[in-house]
Amino acid sequence: MRKTLLLLAPLVLLGGCTWGIDPVPGSNDIRTVWSGDVTGCRDLGKITVSVMSRVGPVDRNDIKVRDELQVQARNSAVSMHADTIKPLGDPVDGSQPWEAYACGPHQMNPYAPPPPPPQNPGTQPPPPPQQGGGFQTYPSKGG
């Protein structure tokens, strides 16, 4: 019994490890589209990435596996000169297919605010955007 515990302890400890998949330069600029529309983008090809999903009989953390798969897909997209990736399915046994696209600058960040409407000549320009989410602070009295 004691011998079995000594053999299983390292496997359990390794199950929570991160395997050191680091982003390559430029991969942080790759946009991931989970369920969005990629019409208007040029399809550059399929990427299939894989990581270890199990260490012996122990399953690795699913979130870590998915994160590492996304990092690898972005890393591969850099060498394909893609700017957008989209998963083609869920991970299975540590492997996941992705599609790489070149969408160019016409694809906007879905989280960016919309551009301002065009100005008519002779009208006043809009006030500058507020910093800090539109909150204004005032000094307290008697500090």
Secondary structure, DSSP 4 states (H G I P E B T S, - for coil): -HHHHHHHHHHHHHTT-----PPPTTGGGPEE-SS---TTSEEEEEEEEE---EETTEEPPHHHHHHHHHHHHHHHHHHTT-SEEEESS--BTTEEEEEEEE--TTSPPTTSPPPPPPPPTTSPPPPPPPSGGG----PPTT-
